[in-house]
Amino acid sequence: MMTLRADLQQILTTIPTGASVLDLGCGDGALLQALITQKSCKALGVELDETNVQTCMGKGLPVFHGTLEEALADYPPQHFDFVVLNQTLQRTKLPVPVVHGMLRVGKRAIVGFPNFGHWQIRLALLLGGRMPNSPALPYQWYDTPNIHLFTIADFQALCQQEGWAIERWHYQVGEAWHGGDSILRKRVSNWLGSEAVFQLSKP
């Protein structure tokens, strides 16, 4: 059995067996393959990068070559149980319409992203005076695909603003994942969490 990256494993754990899933920005298909083989999900991937699309097709995975916006426009409301967007929201030109689209075609949305509020990033910028990088954010300022820099607290505020219900969420500290199920964890997550995964729905 293939070993999944920690954030993908967290998402896989969240999704129940047999669910229908749209995986936006599915990359090389690692999560897509695990959903199909380990959870018996009816899963479809969407990917823009041609090399990744070919990799997915080589694995026999169902994948659509196109943009997130094109894929979201193709499906009727509530067509999927879950729509996943992992490590991609910060790269989209218009994040808010994308999440609204996810919650239109899916009963629930799962959004994973790196936390730009992590203490190492804050400290590096404070002491070094240069744009920092980290294992979760390995790029230099001039070659990063990330065009929207936001934190866990920013995303929570956006959810409140847009009326997206946060059903559950987790953040990563080192190798461990923690649920944001207490006031203390909610307060420290924006400092300690390197990455976060949120499950959203429309109230």
C-alpha positions as CSV (number, residue, x, y, z in Angstrom):
1,M,0.0,0.0,0.0
2,M,1.4,3.4,-1.0
3,T,2.3,5.8,1.8
4,L,0.4,9.1,1.5
5,R,1.7,12.5,2.4
6,A,0.4,13.5,5.8
7,D,-2.1,16.1,4.6
8,L,-3.5,13.7,2.1
9,Q,-3.8,11.0,4.7
10,Q,-5.7,13.4,6.9
11,I,-8.2,14.1,4.1
12,L,-8.5,10.4,3.3
13,T,-9.4,9.7,6.9
14,T,-12.1,12.4,6.8
15,I,-14.0,11.0,3.8
16,P,-16.3,8.0,4.4
17,T,-16.2,4.8,2.4
18,G,-18.3,4.9,-0.8
19,A,-18.6,8.7,-1.0
20,S,-18.6,10.5,-4.4
21,V,-15.6,12.8,-4.6
22,L,-14.4,15.5,-6.9
23,D,-10.7,16.1,-6.3
24,L,-9.7,19.6,-7.7
25,G,-6.1,20.0,-8.5
26,C,-5.5,16.3,-8.0
27,G,-1.8,16.5,-8.9
28,D,-0.3,13.1,-9.6
29,G,-3.4,11.3,-8.4
30,A,-2.1,10.1,-5.0
31,L,-5.2,11.0,-3.1
32,L,-7.5,10.1,-6.0
33,Q,-6.0,6.6,-6.1
34,A,-6.3,6.1,-2.4
35,L,-9.9,7.2,-2.4
36,I,-10.7,4.6,-5.0
37,T,-8.7,1.7,-3.8
38,Q,-8.9,2.2,0.0
39,K,-12.3,3.8,0.4
40,S,-14.2,2.5,-2.6
41,C,-15.1,6.1,-3.5
42,K,-16.6,7.2,-6.8
43,A,-13.9,9.7,-7.4
44,L,-12.9,12.0,-10.2
45,G,-9.8,14.2,-10.5
46,V,-9.3,17.6,-12.1
47,E,-5.8,18.7,-13.1
48,L,-4.4,21.5,-15.3
49,D,-0.8,20.3,-15.5
50,E,-0.4,18.0,-18.5
51,T,2.4,15.9,-17.0
52,N,0.2,15.2,-13.9
53,V,-2.7,14.3,-16.1
54,Q,-0.6,11.8,-18.0
55,T,0.6,10.4,-14.7
56,C,-3.0,9.9,-13.5
57,M,-4.0,8.3,-16.8
58,G,-1.0,6.0,-16.6
59,K,-2.4,4.8,-13.2
60,G,-5.8,4.3,-14.8
61,L,-7.4,7.1,-12.8
62,P,-10.4,9.1,-14.1
63,V,-9.1,12.7,-14.6
64,F,-10.4,15.8,-16.4
65,H,-7.8,18.0,-18.0
66,G,-8.9,21.6,-17.4
67,T,-9.3,24.4,-14.9
68,L,-11.1,24.3,-11.6
69,E,-13.6,26.8,-12.9
70,E,-14.4,24.7,-16.0
71,A,-14.9,21.6,-13.9
72,L,-17.1,23.3,-11.3
73,A,-19.3,24.7,-14.1
74,D,-19.9,21.3,-15.5
75,Y,-21.9,19.8,-12.7
76,P,-25.4,20.3,-11.2
77,P,-25.9,21.3,-7.6
78,Q,-25.0,18.8,-4.9
79,H,-23.7,16.3,-7.4
80,F,-20.8,15.1,-5.2
81,D,-20.7,14.2,-1.5
82,F,-17.3,15.9,-1.2
83,V,-15.3,18.3,-3.3
84,V,-11.6,18.5,-2.3
85,L,-9.2,21.4,-2.9
86,N,-5.8,20.7,-1.3
87,Q,-2.8,23.0,-1.4
88,T,-4.4,24.9,-4.3
89,L,-6.6,27.7,-2.9
90,Q,-3.7,30.0,-2.4
91,R,-2.8,29.6,-6.1
92,T,-6.2,30.5,-7.5
93,K,-6.9,34.0,-8.9
94,L,-10.4,34.2,-7.2
95,P,-10.5,32.0,-4.1
96,V,-13.9,33.0,-2.9
97,P,-15.9,32.1,-6.0
98,V,-14.0,28.8,-6.2
99,V,-15.1,27.8,-2.7
100,H,-18.7,28.9,-3.4
101,G,-18.5,26.7,-6.5
102,M,-17.3,23.8,-4.5
103,L,-20.2,24.2,-2.1
104,R,-22.6,24.4,-5.0
105,V,-21.6,21.1,-6.7
106,G,-20.7,19.3,-3.4
107,K,-22.6,18.7,-0.2
108,R,-19.3,19.3,1.6
109,A,-16.0,20.9,0.7
110,I,-12.6,20.0,2.1
111,V,-10.0,22.7,1.8
112,G,-6.3,22.2,2.8
113,F,-3.7,24.9,2.7
114,P,-0.3,26.0,4.2
115,N,-0.5,28.4,7.1
116,F,1.4,31.6,6.4
117,G,0.9,32.6,10.1
118,H,3.2,29.8,11.3
119,W,5.7,31.0,13.9
120,Q,8.7,30.0,11.9
121,I,7.6,32.1,9.0
122,R,6.8,35.1,11.3
123,L,10.2,34.8,12.9
124,A,12.2,34.4,9.7
125,L,10.5,37.5,8.3
126,L,11.1,39.5,11.5
127,L,14.7,38.6,12.0
128,G,15.9,38.1,8.4
129,G,13.8,40.7,6.7
130,R,13.2,38.5,3.7
131,M,10.3,36.4,2.5
132,P,10.7,33.1,4.3
133,N,10.2,29.5,3.1
134,S,9.6,26.3,5.0
135,P,8.9,22.6,4.2
136,A,5.2,23.6,3.6
137,L,6.2,26.6,1.6
138,P,9.5,25.7,-0.2
139,Y,9.4,28.4,-2.9
140,Q,11.4,31.6,-3.3
141,W,9.3,34.8,-3.7
142,Y,10.1,35.0,-7.4
143,D,9.1,31.5,-8.4
144,T,6.2,30.7,-6.0
145,P,2.9,29.7,-7.5
146,N,1.2,31.1,-4.3
147,I,-0.6,34.4,-5.2
148,H,-2.7,34.7,-2.1
149,L,-1.0,34.6,1.3
150,F,-3.3,33.8,4.2
151,T,-3.4,32.3,7.6
152,I,-5.7,29.9,9.5
153,A,-7.2,32.9,11.2
154,D,-7.8,34.6,7.9
155,F,-9.6,31.6,6.5
156,Q,-11.7,31.3,9.6
157,A,-12.7,34.9,9.2
158,L,-13.5,34.4,5.5
159,C,-15.8,31.4,6.4
160,Q,-17.7,33.6,8.8
161,Q,-17.9,36.4,6.3
162,E,-19.2,34.2,3.5
163,G,-21.5,32.0,5.6
164,W,-19.6,28.8,5.2
165,A,-20.1,26.4,8.2
166,I,-16.9,24.9,9.5
167,E,-17.9,21.3,10.4
168,R,-14.5,20.2,11.5
169,W,-10.9,21.3,11.0
170,H,-7.4,20.1,11.8
171,Y,-3.9,21.6,11.8
172,Q,-0.5,20.0,11.6
173,V,2.3,20.5,14.2
174,G,5.4,18.6,13.3
175,E,4.2,15.1,12.3
176,A,1.0,15.2,14.3
177,W,-2.5,16.5,13.4
178,H,-4.7,18.2,16.0
179,G,-8.4,19.0,15.9
180,G,-9.5,22.5,16.4
181,D,-12.0,21.3,19.0
182,S,-11.1,23.6,21.9
183,I,-10.6,27.3,22.6
184,L,-7.0,26.8,23.4
185,R,-6.2,24.8,20.3
186,K,-8.1,27.4,18.2
187,R,-5.9,30.2,19.7
188,V,-2.6,28.4,19.2
189,S,-3.3,26.9,15.8
190,N,-2.5,30.1,13.9
191,W,1.0,30.1,15.6
192,L,1.8,26.4,15.7
193,G,0.1,24.9,12.6
194,S,2.1,24.5,9.5
195,E,-0.8,23.3,7.5
196,A,-4.6,23.1,8.0
197,V,-7.5,21.1,6.6
198,F,-11.1,22.4,6.9
199,Q,-14.4,20.6,6.1
200,L,-17.1,23.1,5.1
201,S,-20.8,23.0,4.3
202,K,-23.6,25.4,3.7
203,P,-25.8,25.9,6.8
